[in-house]
Amino acid sequence: MPWTLRSEFTFDSAHVITGYDGPCGRLHGHTYRVRMELSAEKLRPSAHVGRHIMVADFKTLKWAKKDIDQGGLDHAYLNDLPELGGDTTG
Ligand SMILES: [Zn+2]
């Protein structure tokens, strides 16, 4: 029987769509909602527990919810993150 894990979280970030003729061309923020559904045929350990009891570890899955200073995206200025394409939409 496969195991299923469903979760969601939000984080807040700011950005500018460079050259956009309208309000999105100015600095503004969004609350981003991340919804995930993961399935696994067997449970596994994580970096925080050695027993085989998880589809995945919430602490790992919700990395984006961390503050920008801790490697997440919360309260980040997305244009400063070239790995996201810099000039993001949304
Ligand atoms: Zn926007």
PDB file of the backbone (N, CA, C, O) and the ligand in Angstrom, with CONECT records:
HET     ZN  A 101       1
ATOM      1  N   MET A   1       0.845  -1.185   0.000  1.00  0.00           N
ATOM      2  CA  MET A   1       0.000   0.000   0.000  1.00  0.00           C
ATOM      3  C   MET A   1       0.889   1.248   0.000  1.00  0.00           C
ATOM      4  O   MET A   1       1.709   1.416   0.903  1.00  0.00           O
ATOM      5  N   PRO A   2       0.741   2.114  -0.990  1.00  0.00           N
ATOM      6  CA  PRO A   2       1.572   3.327  -0.986  1.00  0.00           C
ATOM      7  C   PRO A   2       1.118   4.295   0.103  1.00  0.00           C
ATOM      8  O   PRO A   2      -0.058   4.358   0.460  1.00  0.00           O
ATOM      9  N   TRP A   3       2.070   5.030   0.608  1.00  0.00           N
ATOM     10  CA  TRP A   3       1.822   6.062   1.609  1.00  0.00           C
ATOM     11  C   TRP A   3       1.715   7.399   0.898  1.00  0.00           C
ATOM     12  O   TRP A   3       2.422   7.653  -0.078  1.00  0.00           O
ATOM     13  N   THR A   4       0.834   8.245   1.389  1.00  0.00           N
ATOM     14  CA  THR A   4       0.667   9.564   0.784  1.00  0.00           C
ATOM     15  C   THR A   4       0.778  10.632   1.866  1.00  0.00           C
ATOM     16  O   THR A   4       0.227  10.497   2.958  1.00  0.00           O
ATOM     17  N   LEU A   5       1.492  11.675   1.541  1.00  0.00           N
ATOM     18  CA  LEU A   5       1.662  12.819   2.440  1.00  0.00           C
ATOM     19  C   LEU A   5       1.181  14.067   1.714  1.00  0.00           C
ATOM     20  O   LEU A   5       1.640  14.374   0.614  1.00  0.00           O
ATOM     21  N   ARG A   6       0.263  14.774   2.333  1.00  0.00           N
ATOM     22  CA  ARG A   6      -0.208  16.044   1.770  1.00  0.00           C
ATOM     23  C   ARG A   6       0.071  17.140   2.779  1.00  0.00           C
ATOM     24  O   ARG A   6      -0.142  16.968   3.979  1.00  0.00           O
ATOM     25  N   SER A   7       0.541  18.248   2.285  1.00  0.00           N
ATOM     26  CA  SER A   7       0.819  19.374   3.161  1.00  0.00           C
ATOM     27  C   SER A   7       0.813  20.659   2.358  1.00  0.00           C
ATOM     28  O   SER A   7       0.901  20.630   1.130  1.00  0.00           O
ATOM     29  N   GLU A   8       0.713  21.759   3.030  1.00  0.00           N
ATOM     30  CA  GLU A   8       0.848  23.049   2.384  1.00  0.00           C
ATOM     31  C   GLU A   8       1.400  24.051   3.384  1.00  0.00           C
ATOM     32  O   GLU A   8       1.278  23.883   4.598  1.00  0.00           O
ATOM     33  N   PHE A   9       2.001  25.083   2.846  1.00  0.00           N
ATOM     34  CA  PHE A   9       2.525  26.159   3.679  1.00  0.00           C
ATOM     35  C   PHE A   9       2.578  27.418   2.835  1.00  0.00           C
ATOM     36  O   PHE A   9       2.433  27.369   1.614  1.00  0.00           O
ATOM     37  N   THR A  10       2.783  28.534   3.492  1.00  0.00           N
ATOM     38  CA  THR A  10       2.903  29.811   2.786  1.00  0.00           C
ATOM     39  C   THR A  10       4.202  30.494   3.199  1.00  0.00           C
ATOM     40  O   THR A  10       4.768  30.228   4.260  1.00  0.00           O
ATOM     41  N   PHE A  11       4.642  31.370   2.333  1.00  0.00           N
ATOM     42  CA  PHE A  11       5.739  32.276   2.673  1.00  0.00           C
ATOM     43  C   PHE A  11       5.483  33.588   1.940  1.00  0.00           C
ATOM     44  O   PHE A  11       4.766  33.627   0.940  1.00  0.00           O
ATOM     45  N   ASP A  12       6.071  34.643   2.443  1.00  0.00           N
ATOM     46  CA  ASP A  12       5.885  35.979   1.874  1.00  0.00           C
ATOM     47  C   ASP A  12       7.193  36.456   1.262  1.00  0.00           C
ATOM     48  O   ASP A  12       8.257  36.357   1.873  1.00  0.00           O
ATOM     49  N   SER A  13       7.093  36.973   0.044  1.00  0.00           N
ATOM     50  CA  SER A  13       8.274  37.503  -0.634  1.00  0.00           C
ATOM     51  C   SER A  13       7.883  38.710  -1.462  1.00  0.00           C
ATOM     52  O   SER A  13       6.705  38.951  -1.724  1.00  0.00           O
ATOM     53  N   ALA A  14       8.888  39.459  -1.867  1.00  0.00           N
ATOM     54  CA  ALA A  14       8.675  40.649  -2.690  1.00  0.00           C
ATOM     55  C   ALA A  14       9.406  40.500  -4.022  1.00  0.00           C
ATOM     56  O   ALA A  14      10.367  39.739  -4.138  1.00  0.00           O
ATOM     57  N   HIS A  15       8.930  41.244  -5.028  1.00  0.00           N
ATOM     58  CA  HIS A  15       9.624  41.258  -6.306  1.00  0.00           C
ATOM     59  C   HIS A  15       9.159  42.447  -7.145  1.00  0.00           C
ATOM     60  O   HIS A  15       8.232  43.170  -6.777  1.00  0.00           O
ATOM     61  N   VAL A  16       9.824  42.625  -8.272  1.00  0.00           N
ATOM     62  CA  VAL A  16       9.489  43.633  -9.274  1.00  0.00           C
ATOM     63  C   VAL A  16       9.548  42.938 -10.627  1.00  0.00           C
ATOM     64  O   VAL A  16      10.497  42.200 -10.892  1.00  0.00           O
ATOM     65  N   ILE A  17       8.567  43.151 -11.481  1.00  0.00           N
ATOM     66  CA  ILE A  17       8.666  42.674 -12.859  1.00  0.00           C
ATOM     67  C   ILE A  17       9.242  43.843 -13.661  1.00  0.00           C
ATOM     68  O   ILE A  17       8.536  44.786 -14.021  1.00  0.00           O
ATOM     69  N   THR A  18      10.527  43.751 -13.923  1.00  0.00           N
ATOM     70  CA  THR A  18      11.253  44.839 -14.564  1.00  0.00           C
ATOM     71  C   THR A  18      10.637  45.181 -15.922  1.00  0.00           C
ATOM     72  O   THR A  18      10.406  44.296 -16.746  1.00  0.00           O
ATOM     73  N   GLY A  19      10.376  46.461 -16.145  1.00  0.00           N
ATOM     74  CA  GLY A  19       9.846  46.922 -17.419  1.00  0.00           C
ATOM     75  C   GLY A  19       8.344  46.784 -17.555  1.00  0.00           C
ATOM     76  O   GLY A  19       7.787  47.156 -18.588  1.00  0.00           O
ATOM     77  N   TYR A  20       7.679  46.263 -16.547  1.00  0.00           N
ATOM     78  CA  TYR A  20       6.230  46.079 -16.595  1.00  0.00           C
ATOM     79  C   TYR A  20       5.561  47.443 -16.494  1.00  0.00           C
ATOM     80  O   TYR A  20       5.865  48.220 -15.589  1.00  0.00           O
ATOM     81  N   ASP A  21       4.656  47.738 -17.417  1.00  0.00           N
ATOM     82  CA  ASP A  21       3.958  49.013 -17.439  1.00  0.00           C
ATOM     83  C   ASP A  21       2.694  48.903 -16.582  1.00  0.00           C
ATOM     84  O   ASP A  21       1.601  48.653 -17.091  1.00  0.00           O
ATOM     85  N   GLY A  22       2.863  49.090 -15.302  1.00  0.00           N
ATOM     86  CA  GLY A  22       1.741  48.961 -14.376  1.00  0.00           C
ATOM     87  C   GLY A  22       2.253  48.712 -12.979  1.00  0.00           C
ATOM     88  O   GLY A  22       3.459  48.777 -12.740  1.00  0.00           O
ATOM     89  N   PRO A  23       1.359  48.428 -12.053  1.00  0.00           N
ATOM     90  CA  PRO A  23       1.759  48.291 -10.647  1.00  0.00           C
ATOM     91  C   PRO A  23       2.760  47.166 -10.395  1.00  0.00           C
ATOM     92  O   PRO A  23       3.539  47.249  -9.446  1.00  0.00           O
ATOM     93  N   CYS A  24       2.760  46.128 -11.210  1.00  0.00           N
ATOM     94  CA  CYS A  24       3.715  45.032 -10.992  1.00  0.00           C
ATOM     95  C   CYS A  24       5.148  45.446 -11.323  1.00  0.00           C
ATOM     96  O   CYS A  24       6.092  44.724 -11.003  1.00  0.00           O
ATOM     97  N   GLY A  25       5.315  46.599 -11.960  1.00  0.00           N
ATOM     98  CA  GLY A  25       6.637  47.136 -12.232  1.00  0.00           C
ATOM     99  C   GLY A  25       7.245  47.843 -11.029  1.00  0.00           C
ATOM    100  O   GLY A  25       8.408  48.245 -11.051  1.00  0.00           O
ATOM    101  N   ARG A  26       6.446  47.986  -9.985  1.00  0.00           N
ATOM    102  CA  ARG A  26       6.953  48.567  -8.740  1.00  0.00           C
ATOM    103  C   ARG A  26       7.125  47.461  -7.697  1.00  0.00           C
ATOM    104  O   ARG A  26       6.496  46.406  -7.779  1.00  0.00           O
ATOM    105  N   LEU A  27       7.977  47.721  -6.731  1.00  0.00           N
ATOM    106  CA  LEU A  27       8.211  46.739  -5.663  1.00  0.00           C
ATOM    107  C   LEU A  27       6.887  46.396  -4.975  1.00  0.00           C
ATOM    108  O   LEU A  27       6.154  47.289  -4.550  1.00  0.00           O
ATOM    109  N   HIS A  28       6.593  45.127  -4.870  1.00  0.00           N
ATOM    110  CA  HIS A  28       5.384  44.671  -4.199  1.00  0.00           C
ATOM    111  C   HIS A  28       5.596  43.248  -3.674  1.00  0.00           C
ATOM    112  O   HIS A  28       6.559  42.577  -4.044  1.00  0.00           O
ATOM    113  N   GLY A  29       4.695  42.805  -2.819  1.00  0.00           N
ATOM    114  CA  GLY A  29       4.848  41.485  -2.219  1.00  0.00           C
ATOM    115  C   GLY A  29       3.673  40.567  -2.485  1.00  0.00           C
ATOM    116  O   GLY A  29       2.591  41.001  -2.879  1.00  0.00           O
ATOM    117  N   HIS A  30       3.914  39.296  -2.260  1.00  0.00           N
ATOM    118  CA  HIS A  30       2.886  38.266  -2.378  1.00  0.00           C
ATOM    119  C   HIS A  30       3.012  37.297  -1.221  1.00  0.00           C
ATOM    120  O   HIS A  30       4.081  37.139  -0.630  1.00  0.00           O
ATOM    121  N   THR A  31       1.900  36.651  -0.908  1.00  0.00           N
ATOM    122  CA  THR A  31       1.947  35.464  -0.078  1.00  0.00           C
ATOM    123  C   THR A  31       1.856  34.274  -1.033  1.00  0.00           C
ATOM    124  O   THR A  31       0.835  34.079  -1.692  1.00  0.00           O
ATOM    125  N   TYR A  32       2.910  33.492  -1.105  1.00  0.00           N
ATOM    126  CA  TYR A  32       2.953  32.313  -1.974  1.00  0.00           C
ATOM    127  C   TYR A  32       2.491  31.099  -1.182  1.00  0.00           C
ATOM    128  O   TYR A  32       2.927  30.871  -0.053  1.00  0.00           O
ATOM    129  N   ARG A  33       1.595  30.318  -1.797  1.00  0.00           N
ATOM    130  CA  ARG A  33       1.094  29.100  -1.168  1.00  0.00           C
ATOM    131  C   ARG A  33       1.685  27.903  -1.910  1.00  0.00           C
ATOM    132  O   ARG A  33       1.570  27.799  -3.131  1.00  0.00           O
ATOM    133  N   VAL A  34       2.312  27.011  -1.165  1.00  0.00           N
ATOM    134  CA  VAL A  34       2.899  25.795  -1.737  1.00  0.00           C
ATOM    135  C   VAL A  34       2.071  24.614  -1.265  1.00  0.00           C
ATOM    136  O   VAL A  34       1.931  24.377  -0.065  1.00  0.00           O
ATOM    137  N   ARG A  35       1.524  23.876  -2.221  1.00  0.00           N
ATOM    138  CA  ARG A  35       0.785  22.653  -1.896  1.00  0.00           C
ATOM    139  C   ARG A  35       1.561  21.474  -2.468  1.00  0.00           C
ATOM    140  O   ARG A  35       2.038  21.518  -3.602  1.00  0.00           O
ATOM    141  N   MET A  36       1.676  20.445  -1.685  1.00  0.00           N
ATOM    142  CA  MET A  36       2.428  19.283  -2.151  1.00  0.00           C
ATOM    143  C   MET A  36       1.711  17.993  -1.783  1.00  0.00           C
ATOM    144  O   MET A  36       1.012  17.903  -0.773  1.00  0.00           O
ATOM    145  N   GLU A  37       1.910  17.011  -2.630  1.00  0.00           N
ATOM    146  CA  GLU A  37       1.411  15.663  -2.365  1.00  0.00           C
ATOM    147  C   GLU A  37       2.508  14.714  -2.801  1.00  0.00           C
ATOM    148  O   GLU A  37       2.931  14.722  -3.957  1.00  0.00           O
ATOM    149  N   LEU A  38       2.963  13.897  -1.868  1.00  0.00           N
ATOM    150  CA  LEU A  38       4.035  12.955  -2.143  1.00  0.00           C
ATOM    151  C   LEU A  38       3.544  11.550  -1.852  1.00  0.00           C
ATOM    152  O   LEU A  38       2.780  11.332  -0.912  1.00  0.00           O
ATOM    153  N   SER A  39       3.980  10.611  -2.652  1.00  0.00           N
ATOM    154  CA  SER A  39       3.650   9.201  -2.436  1.00  0.00           C
ATOM    155  C   SER A  39       4.931   8.391  -2.368  1.00  0.00           C
ATOM    156  O   SER A  39       5.921   8.703  -3.029  1.00  0.00           O
ATOM    157  N   ALA A  40       4.892   7.346  -1.555  1.00  0.00           N
ATOM    158  CA  ALA A  40       6.040   6.451  -1.442  1.00  0.00           C
ATOM    159  C   ALA A  40       5.535   5.036  -1.228  1.00  0.00           C
ATOM    160  O   ALA A  40       4.517   4.823  -0.569  1.00  0.00           O
ATOM    161  N   GLU A  41       6.244   4.080  -1.784  1.00  0.00           N
ATOM    162  CA  GLU A  41       5.890   2.673  -1.601  1.00  0.00           C
ATOM    163  C   GLU A  41       6.330   2.176  -0.225  1.00  0.00           C
ATOM    164  O   GLU A  41       5.732   1.256   0.334  1.00  0.00           O
ATOM    165  N   LYS A  42       7.381   2.793   0.313  1.00  0.00           N
ATOM    166  CA  LYS A  42       7.841   2.410   1.650  1.00  0.00           C
ATOM    167  C   LYS A  42       8.286   3.652   2.396  1.00  0.00           C
ATOM    168  O   LYS A  42       8.704   4.642   1.795  1.00  0.00           O
ATOM    169  N   LEU A  43       8.190   3.583   3.711  1.00  0.00           N
ATOM    170  CA  LEU A  43       8.601   4.689   4.552  1.00  0.00           C
ATOM    171  C   LEU A  43      10.113   4.682   4.716  1.00  0.00           C
ATOM    172  O   LEU A  43      10.762   3.648   4.555  1.00  0.00           O
ATOM    173  N   ARG A  44      10.668   5.848   5.038  1.00  0.00           N
ATOM    174  CA  ARG A  44      12.117   5.977   5.123  1.00  0.00           C
ATOM    175  C   ARG A  44      12.519   6.856   6.298  1.00  0.00           C
ATOM    176  O   ARG A  44      11.677   7.546   6.873  1.00  0.00           O
ATOM    177  N   PRO A  45      13.778   6.839   6.654  1.00  0.00           N
ATOM    178  CA  PRO A  45      14.270   7.739   7.710  1.00  0.00           C
ATOM    179  C   PRO A  45      14.505   9.136   7.129  1.00  0.00           C
ATOM    180  O   PRO A  45      14.387   9.344   5.921  1.00  0.00           O
ATOM    181  N   SER A  46      14.833  10.072   7.989  1.00  0.00           N
ATOM    182  CA  SER A  46      15.186  11.411   7.521  1.00  0.00           C
ATOM    183  C   SER A  46      16.481  11.840   8.200  1.00  0.00           C
ATOM    184  O   SER A  46      17.095  11.062   8.929  1.00  0.00           O
ATOM    185  N   ALA A  47      16.881  13.050   7.962  1.00  0.00           N
ATOM    186  CA  ALA A  47      18.077  13.580   8.615  1.00  0.00           C
ATOM    187  C   ALA A  47      17.860  13.770  10.107  1.00  0.00           C
ATOM    188  O   ALA A  47      18.817  13.965  10.856  1.00  0.00           O
ATOM    189  N   HIS A  48      16.577  13.713  10.551  1.00  0.00           N
ATOM    190  CA  HIS A  48      16.268  14.003  11.949  1.00  0.00           C
ATOM    191  C   HIS A  48      15.732  12.816  12.728  1.00  0.00           C
ATOM    192  O   HIS A  48      15.544  12.910  13.941  1.00  0.00           O
ATOM    193  N   VAL A  49      15.484  11.715  12.063  1.00  0.00           N
ATOM    194  CA  VAL A  49      15.042  10.495  12.749  1.00  0.00           C
ATOM    195  C   VAL A  49      15.536   9.289  11.937  1.00  0.00           C
ATOM    196  O   VAL A  49      15.386   9.235  10.717  1.00  0.00           O
ATOM    197  N   GLY A  50      16.120   8.343  12.642  1.00  0.00           N
ATOM    198  CA  GLY A  50      16.720   7.207  11.960  1.00  0.00           C
ATOM    199  C   GLY A  50      15.767   6.076  11.625  1.00  0.00           C
ATOM    200  O   GLY A  50      16.109   5.188  10.844  1.00  0.00           O
ATOM    201  N   ARG A  51      14.563   6.097  12.211  1.00  0.00           N
ATOM    202  CA  ARG A  51      13.610   5.024  11.944  1.00  0.00           C
ATOM    203  C   ARG A  51      12.890   5.241  10.617  1.00  0.00           C
ATOM    204  O   ARG A  51      12.755   6.375  10.156  1.00  0.00           O
ATOM    205  N   HIS A  52      12.435   4.169  10.014  1.00  0.00           N
ATOM    206  CA  HIS A  52      11.733   4.231   8.722  1.00  0.00           C
ATOM    207  C   HIS A  52      10.255   4.531   8.959  1.00  0.00           C
ATOM    208  O   HIS A  52       9.408   3.641   8.884  1.00  0.00           O
ATOM    209  N   ILE A  53       9.958   5.806   9.246  1.00  0.00           N
ATOM    210  CA  ILE A  53       8.585   6.173   9.607  1.00  0.00           C
ATOM    211  C   ILE A  53       8.034   7.336   8.789  1.00  0.00           C
ATOM    212  O   ILE A  53       6.961   7.851   9.105  1.00  0.00           O
ATOM    213  N   MET A  54       8.746   7.761   7.743  1.00  0.00           N
ATOM    214  CA  MET A  54       8.317   8.965   7.018  1.00  0.00           C
ATOM    215  C   MET A  54       8.242   8.754   5.516  1.00  0.00           C
ATOM    216  O   MET A  54       9.052   8.038   4.928  1.00  0.00           O
ATOM    217  N   VAL A  55       7.241   9.400   4.905  1.00  0.00           N
ATOM    218  CA  VAL A  55       7.256   9.561   3.443  1.00  0.00           C
ATOM    219  C   VAL A  55       8.337  10.588   3.121  1.00  0.00           C
ATOM    220  O   VAL A  55       9.164  10.379   2.233  1.00  0.00           O
ATOM    221  N   ALA A  56       8.318  11.683   3.846  1.00  0.00           N
ATOM    222  CA  ALA A  56       9.340  12.727   3.752  1.00  0.00           C
ATOM    223  C   ALA A  56       9.237  13.562   5.023  1.00  0.00           C
ATOM    224  O   ALA A  56       8.205  13.561   5.695  1.00  0.00           O
ATOM    225  N   ASP A  57      10.286  14.257   5.338  1.00  0.00           N
ATOM    226  CA  ASP A  57      10.339  15.045   6.569  1.00  0.00           C
ATOM    227  C   ASP A  57       9.804  16.462   6.301  1.00  0.00           C
ATOM    228  O   ASP A  57      10.313  17.170   5.433  1.00  0.00           O
ATOM    229  N   PHE A  58       8.770  16.864   7.059  1.00  0.00           N
ATOM    230  CA  PHE A  58       8.211  18.213   6.894  1.00  0.00           C
ATOM    231  C   PHE A  58       9.297  19.281   6.998  1.00  0.00           C
ATOM    232  O   PHE A  58       9.289  20.271   6.267  1.00  0.00           O
ATOM    233  N   LYS A  59      10.213  19.061   7.903  1.00  0.00           N
ATOM    234  CA  LYS A  59      11.265  20.066   8.114  1.00  0.00           C
ATOM    235  C   LYS A  59      12.068  20.282   6.834  1.00  0.00           C
ATOM    236  O   LYS A  59      12.472  21.408   6.544  1.00  0.00           O
ATOM    237  N   THR A  60      12.302  19.223   6.069  1.00  0.00           N
ATOM    238  CA  THR A  60      13.018  19.336   4.808  1.00  0.00           C
ATOM    239  C   THR A  60      12.117  19.904   3.720  1.00  0.00           C
ATOM    240  O   THR A  60      12.545  20.759   2.944  1.00  0.00           O
ATOM    241  N   LEU A  61      10.878  19.438   3.656  1.00  0.00           N
ATOM    242  CA  LEU A  61       9.971  19.867   2.592  1.00  0.00           C
ATOM    243  C   LEU A  61       9.649  21.352   2.661  1.00  0.00           C
ATOM    244  O   LEU A  61       9.439  21.998   1.634  1.00  0.00           O
ATOM    245  N   LYS A  62       9.612  21.879   3.856  1.00  0.00           N
ATOM    246  CA  LYS A  62       9.189  23.276   4.032  1.00  0.00           C
ATOM    247  C   LYS A  62      10.374  24.232   4.086  1.00  0.00           C
ATOM    248  O   LYS A  62      10.311  25.257   4.765  1.00  0.00           O
ATOM    249  N   TRP A  63      11.455  23.908   3.376  1.00  0.00           N
ATOM    250  CA  TRP A  63      12.649  24.743   3.411  1.00  0.00           C
ATOM    251  C   TRP A  63      12.345  26.179   2.983  1.00  0.00           C
ATOM    252  O   TRP A  63      12.938  27.115   3.521  1.00  0.00           O
ATOM    253  N   ALA A  64      11.430  26.372   2.023  1.00  0.00           N
ATOM    254  CA  ALA A  64      11.160  27.711   1.503  1.00  0.00           C
ATOM    255  C   ALA A  64      10.532  28.618   2.552  1.00  0.00           C
ATOM    256  O   ALA A  64      10.609  29.842   2.440  1.00  0.00           O
ATOM    257  N   LYS A  65       9.906  28.024   3.577  1.00  0.00           N
ATOM    258  CA  LYS A  65       9.259  28.811   4.620  1.00  0.00           C
ATOM    259  C   LYS A  65      10.281  29.478   5.551  1.00  0.00           C
ATOM    260  O   LYS A  65       9.943  30.404   6.288  1.00  0.00           O
ATOM    261  N   LYS A  66      11.499  29.014   5.514  1.00  0.00           N
ATOM    262  CA  LYS A  66      12.541  29.610   6.365  1.00  0.00           C
ATOM    263  C   LYS A  66      12.848  31.035   5.910  1.00  0.00           C
ATOM    264  O   LYS A  66      12.637  31.397   4.752  1.00  0.00           O
ATOM    265  N   ASP A  67      13.345  31.821   6.839  1.00  0.00           N
ATOM    266  CA  ASP A  67      13.784  33.169   6.526  1.00  0.00           C
ATOM    267  C   ASP A  67      14.912  33.118   5.481  1.00  0.00           C
ATOM    268  O   ASP A  67      15.656  32.141   5.404  1.00  0.00           O
ATOM    269  N   ILE A  68      15.021  34.167   4.698  1.00  0.00           N
ATOM    270  CA  ILE A  68      16.062  34.225   3.664  1.00  0.00           C
ATOM    271  C   ILE A  68      17.453  34.033   4.272  1.00  0.00           C
ATOM    272  O   ILE A  68      18.331  33.458   3.628  1.00  0.00           O
ATOM    273  N   ASP A  69      17.662  34.501   5.488  1.00  0.00           N
ATOM    274  CA  ASP A  69      18.969  34.362   6.133  1.00  0.00           C
ATOM    275  C   ASP A  69      19.293  32.912   6.487  1.00  0.00           C
ATOM    276  O   ASP A  69      20.442  32.585   6.782  1.00  0.00           O
ATOM    277  N   GLN A  70      18.274  32.037   6.456  1.00  0.00           N
ATOM    278  CA  GLN A  70      18.479  30.624   6.780  1.00  0.00           C
ATOM    279  C   GLN A  70      18.301  29.738   5.547  1.00  0.00           C
ATOM    280  O   GLN A  70      18.109  28.529   5.671  1.00  0.00           O
ATOM    281  N   GLY A  71      18.365  30.343   4.354  1.00  0.00           N
ATOM    282  CA  GLY A  71      18.298  29.568   3.118  1.00  0.00           C
ATOM    283  C   GLY A  71      16.907  29.404   2.545  1.00  0.00           C
ATOM    284  O   GLY A  71      16.740  28.712   1.540  1.00  0.00           O
ATOM    285  N   GLY A  72      15.900  30.017   3.151  1.00  0.00           N
ATOM    286  CA  GLY A  72      14.541  29.922   2.628  1.00  0.00           C
ATOM    287  C   GLY A  72      14.193  31.100   1.736  1.00  0.00           C
ATOM    288  O   GLY A  72      15.070  31.806   1.239  1.00  0.00           O
ATOM    289  N   LEU A  73      12.893  31.297   1.543  1.00  0.00           N
ATOM    290  CA  LEU A  73      12.415  32.372   0.677  1.00  0.00           C
ATOM    291  C   LEU A  73      11.531  33.370   1.415  1.00  0.00           C
ATOM    292  O   LEU A  73      11.063  34.340   0.819  1.00  0.00           O
ATOM    293  N   ASP A  74      11.293  33.139   2.725  1.00  0.00           N
ATOM    294  CA  ASP A  74      10.403  34.038   3.447  1.00  0.00           C
ATOM    295  C   ASP A  74      11.058  35.404   3.604  1.00  0.00           C
ATOM    296  O   ASP A  74      12.211  35.523   4.019  1.00  0.00           O
ATOM    297  N   HIS A  75      10.288  36.425   3.258  1.00  0.00           N
ATOM    298  CA  HIS A  75      10.746  37.819   3.300  1.00  0.00           C
ATOM    299  C   HIS A  75      12.003  38.036   2.469  1.00  0.00           C
ATOM    300  O   HIS A  75      12.893  38.797   2.850  1.00  0.00           O
ATOM    301  N   ALA A  76      12.061  37.357   1.331  1.00  0.00           N
ATOM    302  CA  ALA A  76      13.155  37.535   0.375  1.00  0.00           C
ATOM    303  C   ALA A  76      12.752  38.550  -0.688  1.00  0.00           C
ATOM    304  O   ALA A  76      11.567  38.796  -0.915  1.00  0.00           O
ATOM    305  N   TYR A  77      13.741  39.126  -1.325  1.00  0.00           N
ATOM    306  CA  TYR A  77      13.533  39.932  -2.527  1.00  0.00           C
ATOM    307  C   TYR A  77      13.922  39.022  -3.696  1.00  0.00           C
ATOM    308  O   TYR A  77      15.105  38.833  -3.980  1.00  0.00           O
ATOM    309  N   LEU A  78      12.921  38.466  -4.363  1.00  0.00           N
ATOM    310  CA  LEU A  78      13.151  37.386  -5.333  1.00  0.00           C
ATOM    311  C   LEU A  78      14.030  37.803  -6.507  1.00  0.00           C
ATOM    312  O   LEU A  78      14.712  36.961  -7.090  1.00  0.00           O
ATOM    313  N   ASN A  79      14.028  39.088  -6.864  1.00  0.00           N
ATOM    314  CA  ASN A  79      14.860  39.536  -7.980  1.00  0.00           C
ATOM    315  C   ASN A  79      16.351  39.371  -7.682  1.00  0.00           C
ATOM    316  O   ASN A  79      17.170  39.323  -8.600  1.00  0.00           O
ATOM    317  N   ASP A  80      16.696  39.285  -6.406  1.00  0.00           N
ATOM    318  CA  ASP A  80      18.089  39.090  -6.017  1.00  0.00           C
ATOM    319  C   ASP A  80      18.513  37.621  -6.079  1.00  0.00           C
ATOM    320  O   ASP A  80      19.661  37.303  -5.768  1.00  0.00           O
ATOM    321  N   LEU A  81      17.620  36.735  -6.469  1.00  0.00           N
ATOM    322  CA  LEU A  81      17.930  35.302  -6.476  1.00  0.00           C
ATOM    323  C   LEU A  81      17.979  34.795  -7.909  1.00  0.00           C
ATOM    324  O   LEU A  81      16.956  34.368  -8.443  1.00  0.00           O
ATOM    325  N   PRO A  82      19.140  34.833  -8.539  1.00  0.00           N
ATOM    326  CA  PRO A  82      19.254  34.418  -9.947  1.00  0.00           C
ATOM    327  C   PRO A  82      18.849  32.969 -10.183  1.00  0.00           C
ATOM    328  O   PRO A  82      18.445  32.624 -11.293  1.00  0.00           O
ATOM    329  N   GLU A  83      18.947  32.108  -9.164  1.00  0.00           N
ATOM    330  CA  GLU A  83      18.536  30.709  -9.325  1.00  0.00           C
ATOM    331  C   GLU A  83      17.035  30.576  -9.572  1.00  0.00           C
ATOM    332  O   GLU A  83      16.570  29.529 -10.022  1.00  0.00           O
ATOM    333  N   LEU A  84      16.278  31.631  -9.278  1.00  0.00           N
ATOM    334  CA  LEU A  84      14.834  31.641  -9.563  1.00  0.00           C
ATOM    335  C   LEU A  84      14.530  32.393 -10.853  1.00  0.00           C
ATOM    336  O   LEU A  84      13.368  32.624 -11.185  1.00  0.00           O
ATOM    337  N   GLY A  85      15.556  32.765 -11.561  1.00  0.00           N
ATOM    338  CA  GLY A  85      15.348  33.497 -12.798  1.00  0.00           C
ATOM    339  C   GLY A  85      15.412  35.003 -12.589  1.00  0.00           C
ATOM    340  O   GLY A  85      15.257  35.765 -13.543  1.00  0.00           O
ATOM    341  N   GLY A  86      15.636  35.440 -11.357  1.00  0.00           N
ATOM    342  CA  GLY A  86      15.775  36.868 -11.071  1.00  0.00           C
ATOM    343  C   GLY A  86      14.475  37.621 -11.238  1.00  0.00           C
ATOM    344  O   GLY A  86      13.842  37.987 -10.248  1.00  0.00           O
ATOM    345  N   ASP A  87      14.066  37.859 -12.463  1.00  0.00           N
ATOM    346  CA  ASP A  87      12.878  38.645 -12.750  1.00  0.00           C
ATOM    347  C   ASP A  87      11.671  37.704 -12.786  1.00  0.00           C
ATOM    348  O   ASP A  87      11.275  37.221 -13.848  1.00  0.00           O
ATOM    349  N   THR A  88      11.105  37.458 -11.629  1.00  0.00           N
ATOM    350  CA  THR A  88      10.059  36.446 -11.494  1.00  0.00           C
ATOM    351  C   THR A  88       8.678  37.020 -11.821  1.00  0.00           C
ATOM    352  O   THR A  88       8.508  38.235 -11.918  1.00  0.00           O
ATOM    353  N   THR A  89       7.736  36.165 -11.984  1.00  0.00           N
ATOM    354  CA  THR A  89       6.346  36.577 -12.126  1.00  0.00           C
ATOM    355  C   THR A  89       5.558  36.000 -10.959  1.00  0.00           C
ATOM    356  O   THR A  89       6.045  35.153 -10.210  1.00  0.00           O
ATOM    357  N   GLY A  90       4.369  36.468 -10.832  1.00  0.00           N
ATOM    358  CA  GLY A  90       3.525  35.885  -9.791  1.00  0.00           C
ATOM    359  C   GLY A  90       2.941  36.917  -8.880  1.00  0.00           C
ATOM    360  O   GLY A  90       2.208  36.577  -7.952  1.00  0.00           O
TER     361      GLY A  90
HETATM  362 ZN    ZN A 101       4.025  40.177  -8.304  1.00  0.00          ZN2+
END
